[in-house]
Amino acid sequence: MVIAMSEGKTTIQLTEATRDRLYKLKFRRTYDQFLNELCDLYEVEEKKNQGI
């Protein structure tokens, strides 16, 4: 069975400048992996700031 790459995924709209910045930061990871790591870091920081 062939599963389409887009199954369960969506697209986001970015400017070229933002896309280029993300590309430089995500070294050897997919955008999905990189954005999940970024979300994890954000959530940790939010929890820390709520504890202040």
Summary of the structure (lengths in Angstrom):
residues: 52
radius of gyration: 14.8
end to end distance: 51.1
largest distance: 51.1
contacts: 76
relative contact order: 0.08
helix: 58%
strand: 0%
